[in-house]
Amino acid sequence: MRFSISIPVLGQADLLPIALASLAAQSEPFDVAILDATRDDSIQSVVLKSGLQVAYNRHGPDGGQADAIAEGWSRVDGDIVAWLCADDYYFPDALKQVAQVFAQDPAADVVFGHAIHINRNGDFLEYFPSIDDPDALRLGCCISQPACFVRRTAITRVGGLDNSRHYTMDWDLWLRLWNSGAKFRFVDAPLAATRVYPETKTLSGGAERYREIWDLLSRYASWPERIRSLIGFKSYDFRHRQTATSSVLGARVFSMVKRLRRSLRKPRVKRSVRGLECWTNRVQKNCEVMVPWWGPNTADRATILADQIEGLDVVIGGYAAHLVPSGTVRTYFTGREICAHSFQTSIPMSKNHLLALELSAAEPWTLYSVSFTG
C-alpha cells in the first residue's frame, strides 16, 4: 500500500516547512507531488531545503487548486490518495493509522478521522469532530479534508475532483463518493491539524463560496435543512473571523445568528472529543489536548488560556506538572473578544513529535486555547 499526496501551493512559504516535516516523518511509503503556482522561487527554495524526496514538482501556473491536486495524483501511482494544503499538517503516524484500517478492511474506500483547529501561529483552538455517520454530509462538510484518505479506484469511479469548484471541491467529492455506495470507515483519533484564520480561502471566500455551498445543499437537502445549514456556515464564519464580532454591531449580529440557528435546528446530543465539548470547548472535568510539534526547536513551555482562575491541574506524560498563573490576557473565542486567565508550565521533551496535555478541574470550565513555544 502506497499513499499519493498532492500539495497545492500558492505562497505560504513560511508555513510549508511544517507541512513537509510532518509528511517526511510518516512511516508509511508515500509519493508527494508539489504543485507550485507561486510566481517567485520561494516555495522551490523551501522544498529544496526540506530534503524531502519529491516524486513530481511543477512550478508554474495551473487551472486552480482542484486542477492542481488532480494533476499531482495523475503523476504518482499510489493506491491511496489525499491532499495536504501548505498551511496544514499531519499528526505523527497518521498514515500508519489509516493504512491499518485499509489493510483490515479491503472493502473500505474512504478512511477519515478527526482534526484539530489551530490558528496561524499553531495554537490549539478546538477539535474538528468528524461525524462517524457520513449521511450527515448532506447538510455540511463534516469530514475534515486533510484527515481524509481515499482509494484511487473509488476516486476514479466517481470522476475525480470537480475542477469548477474553488471552495467546496472536498465536500462535493465526499458526497459523490457516499452516493456512489463507497464504504466509509471512521478513525476516532485526530489525524491532521488545519489552520483557521481570517485570510484562509474558506473564510475569505465571500459570495462565491456561498454560491457553491447553496448549489450542494440544493441537490441533497430539503428547504428547512438548507436554511439551517446556511446559518451554521455563517455561524462558523463569525466564530473564526475574529474581527467580525469585535464591534458592538458584529457581536449583536453573531448573537442573532446563534439564536436563529438554535430555534431552527433539531435538538442534538452534545458531542465531545477527548473531553472537550465540540464547538464550545466546555469541559465537565477532564480533557486531553493533542498537538503535533514540528518546530525547528523542542517545545519546552505551554501557555493555557481558560476561564478557570484556580484549581486547574495538568498532567504531562503521566506526571503532574506545575501550573504558574501569569495574569489575564485579551483573546478571541467563539467570535468575540474575551478576557482569559493565563497559565504557563514547562513541558518535557516530546516523544514522536506529539504534545499531549491532560487538563482537569473540580468544576466545569472552558478552555480557550493552548500554545507551545520552543
C-alpha positions in Angstrom: 0.0 0.0 0.0 1.3 3.4 -1.0 0.0 6.9 -0.5 -0.1 9.7 -3.2 -0.2 13.1 -1.6 -0.7 16.3 -3.6 0.4 19.6 -2.1 -1.1 22.5 -4.0 0.8 25.7 -3.1 0.3 29.4 -3.8 2.6 31.4 -1.5 2.8 30.5 2.2 6.5 29.7 2.1 6.6 30.4 5.9 4.1 27.6 6.6 5.0 25.0 4.1 8.1 23.7 6.1 5.8 22.4 8.8 3.6 20.5 6.3 6.7 18.9 4.7 8.2 18.0 8.0 5.0 16.2 9.1 5.0 14.3 5.9 8.6 13.3 5.9 8.2 11.8 9.4 5.5 9.4 8.3 6.5 5.7 8.5 4.2 4.5 5.6 5.5 4.7 2.0 4.2 7.7 0.0 4.9 9.8 -3.1 4.4 13.5 -2.9 3.6 15.9 -5.7 4.3 19.6 -5.2 2.0 21.8 -7.4 3.6 25.3 -7.0 1.7 28.2 -8.6 3.7 30.8 -6.7 5.3 33.4 -9.0 8.7 33.6 -7.3 11.0 30.8 -6.2 10.2 30.9 -2.5 8.4 27.6 -2.5 11.1 25.8 -4.5 13.7 27.0 -2.0 11.6 25.6 0.9 11.3 22.2 -0.9 15.0 22.1 -1.6 15.9 22.8 2.0 13.4 20.3 3.3 15.4 17.4 1.9 12.1 15.6 1.2 12.2 13.4 -1.9 9.5 14.7 -4.2 8.1 12.5 -7.0 6.7 15.3 -9.0 7.4 19.0 -8.7 5.7 21.5 -11.0 6.5 25.2 -10.7 4.1 27.3 -12.9 0.5 28.4 -13.4 -2.4 26.0 -13.2 -6.1 25.9 -13.5 -6.8 26.3 -9.8 -6.5 24.2 -6.7 -8.7 21.3 -7.8 -6.9 21.1 -11.1 -3.5 21.2 -9.4 -4.5 18.4 -7.0 -5.7 16.2 -9.8 -2.5 16.9 -11.8 -0.5 15.7 -8.8 -2.5 12.5 -8.5 -2.0 11.8 -12.2 1.8 11.9 -11.9 2.1 9.5 -9.0 0.8 5.9 -8.7 -0.1 5.3 -5.0 -3.1 3.2 -4.0 -4.5 5.8 -1.5 -4.8 9.5 -2.5 -5.1 12.6 -0.4 -4.1 16.3 -0.5 -2.4 18.5 2.1 -2.6 22.3 1.9 0.6 24.2 2.6 -0.7 25.6 5.9 -2.0 22.2 7.3 0.0 19.2 8.6 -0.3 15.6 9.8 -0.2 14.0 13.2 2.7 11.6 13.8 1.7 8.1 12.5 -1.4 9.5 10.8 -0.7 7.5 7.6 0.1 4.4 9.7 -3.3 4.5 11.4 -5.1 5.0 8.1 -3.1 2.2 6.4 -4.0 -0.2 9.2 -7.7 0.5 8.6 -7.5 0.0 4.8 -5.5 -3.3 5.4 -8.0 -4.6 7.9 -11.0 -3.8 5.7 -10.1 -4.4 2.0 -13.7 -3.1 1.1 -13.1 0.3 2.6 -13.0 3.1 0.1 -12.6 6.1 2.4 -10.9 6.4 5.8 -11.2 9.6 7.8 -10.7 10.9 11.3 -10.8 14.0 13.5 -8.6 17.1 13.0 -7.6 19.9 15.3 -8.2 23.6 14.5 -5.2 25.8 15.1 -4.6 29.4 14.4 -1.9 30.8 12.1 0.7 30.6 15.0 -0.1 26.9 15.6 -2.0 27.4 18.8 -4.6 24.7 19.6 -8.2 26.1 19.4 -10.5 23.1 19.3 -11.1 19.7 17.8 -12.9 19.4 14.5 -15.2 16.5 15.1 -15.6 14.4 12.0 -19.1 12.8 12.2 -19.0 9.0 12.1 -22.2 8.9 10.1 -21.3 10.2 6.6 -25.1 10.7 5.8 -24.6 14.0 7.7 -22.7 15.2 4.6 -26.0 16.2 3.1 -26.1 19.1 5.5 -22.4 20.2 5.7 -18.8 19.2 5.2 -18.4 17.2 8.4 -15.2 15.5 7.3 -12.0 17.5 7.6 -10.2 17.4 4.2 -6.6 16.8 5.4 -7.8 14.0 7.7 -9.5 12.1 4.8 -7.9 9.4 2.5 -9.5 7.7 -0.5 -8.7 4.6 -2.6 -7.7 5.7 -6.1 -10.1 3.2 -7.6 -13.0 5.0 -5.8 -11.8 8.4 -6.9 -11.7 7.2 -10.5 -15.1 5.6 -10.2 -16.8 9.0 -9.4 -14.8 11.0 -11.9 -12.3 12.7 -9.5 -12.4 16.2 -8.3 -14.8 18.8 -9.9 -12.3 21.4 -11.2 -15.0 24.0 -11.5 -15.3 24.2 -7.7 -12.9 26.5 -5.8 -14.3 26.3 -2.3 -16.3 23.0 -1.9 -14.3 20.5 -4.1 -13.7 18.4 -1.0 -17.3 18.3 0.2 -18.6 17.7 -3.3 -16.2 14.7 -3.6 -17.2 13.2 -0.3 -20.9 13.5 -1.3 -20.3 11.8 -4.7 -18.4 9.0 -3.1 -21.1 8.5 -0.5 -23.9 8.4 -3.1 -21.9 6.0 -5.3 -22.0 3.5 -2.4 -18.4 3.9 -1.4 -17.7 2.4 2.1 -16.5 4.9 4.7 -14.5 4.0 7.7 -14.1 6.3 10.7 -11.0 6.6 12.9 -11.8 8.1 16.3 -8.5 10.0 16.6 -7.0 13.3 15.3 -5.1 12.8 12.1 -4.3 16.3 11.0 -4.1 19.9 12.0 -5.8 22.6 9.9 -5.2 26.3 10.3 -8.1 28.6 10.8 -7.5 32.4 10.4 -9.3 35.2 8.5 -7.0 35.1 5.4 -7.7 31.4 4.6 -9.6 30.6 1.4 -12.6 29.4 3.3 -13.1 32.5 5.4 -12.3 34.9 2.6 -14.4 33.2 0.0 -17.4 35.6 0.3 -20.4 35.3 -2.1 -18.8 32.8 -4.5 -18.2 30.3 -1.6 -21.8 30.6 -0.5 -22.9 30.1 -4.1 -21.1 26.7 -4.2 -22.5 25.8 -0.7 -26.1 26.6 -1.9 -25.6 24.5 -5.0 -24.7 21.4 -3.0 -27.4 22.0 -0.4 -30.0 22.3 -3.2 -29.1 18.9 -4.5 -29.2 17.0 -1.3 -31.1 18.8 1.4 -34.7 19.9 2.0 -35.6 23.6 2.2 -35.6 23.7 6.0 -32.3 21.8 6.1 -30.8 24.2 3.6 -31.7 27.2 5.8 -30.4 25.6 9.0 -27.1 24.6 7.2 -26.6 28.1 5.8 -27.0 29.6 9.2 -24.5 27.0 10.5 -21.9 28.1 7.9 -22.4 31.7 8.7 -22.0 31.0 12.4 -18.8 29.2 11.7 -17.5 32.2 9.8 -18.4 34.6 12.6 -16.7 32.3 15.1 -13.3 32.3 13.3 -13.0 35.7 11.6 -12.3 37.4 15.0 -12.6 41.0 13.7 -16.2 40.2 12.5 -17.6 40.4 16.0 -15.1 42.8 17.6 -17.6 45.7 17.2 -20.8 46.0 19.1 -22.8 45.6 15.9 -20.8 42.5 14.9 -21.4 41.0 18.4 -25.2 41.6 18.1 -25.3 40.0 14.6 -23.4 37.0 15.8 -25.7 36.6 18.8 -28.8 36.9 16.5 -27.4 34.2 14.2 -26.8 31.8 17.1 -30.4 32.4 18.4 -31.9 31.8 15.0 -29.9 28.7 14.4 -31.0 27.3 17.8 -34.6 28.0 17.0 -34.5 26.2 13.6 -32.3 23.2 14.3 -33.5 19.9 15.9 -32.3 19.2 19.4 -29.0 17.3 19.3 -26.9 15.4 21.7 -23.8 17.3 22.8 -20.6 15.6 21.4 -17.1 15.7 22.9 -13.7 14.8 21.6 -11.1 13.9 24.2 -13.3 15.6 26.9 -13.7 18.9 25.0 -17.3 19.7 24.1 -17.4 20.3 20.3 -17.6 24.0 19.3 -17.9 25.3 22.9 -14.7 23.8 24.4 -16.7 23.3 27.6 -15.0 20.7 29.9 -17.0 18.9 32.6 -13.9 17.9 34.4 -11.1 16.4 32.3 -9.9 16.9 28.8 -6.8 16.0 26.7 -5.2 18.4 24.2 -3.1 16.7 21.5 -0.9 18.8 19.2 1.8 17.7 16.7 5.0 19.6 17.1 7.2 20.0 14.0 9.0 23.2 15.0 12.8 23.6 14.5 13.3 23.5 18.3 12.0 21.3 21.0 8.9 22.6 22.7 9.6 23.4 26.3 6.7 25.6 27.5 2.9 25.6 27.2 0.6 28.5 27.8 -3.0 27.7 28.6 -5.9 30.2 28.4 -9.0 29.3 30.3 -11.9 30.8 32.2 -10.7 28.9 35.3 -8.8 31.1 37.8 -7.8 28.4 40.2 -8.0 24.6 40.7 -6.7 23.8 37.3 -4.3 20.8 37.1 -2.2 19.5 34.3 -0.6 16.1 33.7 2.1 15.6 31.0 3.4 12.2 30.1 1.8 10.7 33.2 3.3 13.2 35.6 1.7 16.1 37.3 3.2 19.4 36.1 3.3 22.8 37.9 1.0 25.5 36.5 2.0 29.1 37.1 -0.7 31.8 36.8 0.6 34.6 34.5 -2.3 37.1 34.7 -5.1 37.8 32.3 -5.0 38.5 28.5 -7.4 39.6 25.9 -8.2 37.0 23.2 -10.9 35.9 20.8 -13.2 33.0 21.5 -16.3 31.9 19.5 -16.3 35.2 17.6 -16.0 37.6 20.5 -13.2 39.2 22.4 -12.9 37.9 26.0 -10.6 38.2 29.0 -8.9 34.9 29.7 -6.8 33.6 32.6 -3.3 32.6 31.5 -1.2 29.7 32.9 2.2 28.5 32.0 4.0 25.3 32.5 7.3 23.7 31.4 7.0 20.5 29.4 9.4 17.6 28.9 10.9 16.7 25.6 8.1 15.5 23.3 8.2 11.9 22.0 7.3 11.2 18.4 6.6 14.9 17.8 3.3 14.7 19.8 2.5 17.0 22.6 -0.3 15.8 24.9 -1.7 17.6 28.0 -4.3 16.3 30.3 -6.1 19.2 32.0 -8.7 18.9 34.8 -10.6 20.9 37.4 -13.0 20.1 40.1 -15.8 22.1 38.4 -16.9 22.5 34.8 -14.7 25.0 32.9 -13.9 26.3 29.4 -10.6 26.0 27.5 -9.8 28.9 25.2 -6.5 27.9 23.6 -3.1 26.2 24.3 0.1 27.4 22.7 3.6 26.0 22.8 7.0 27.6 22.5 10.4 26.2 21.9 
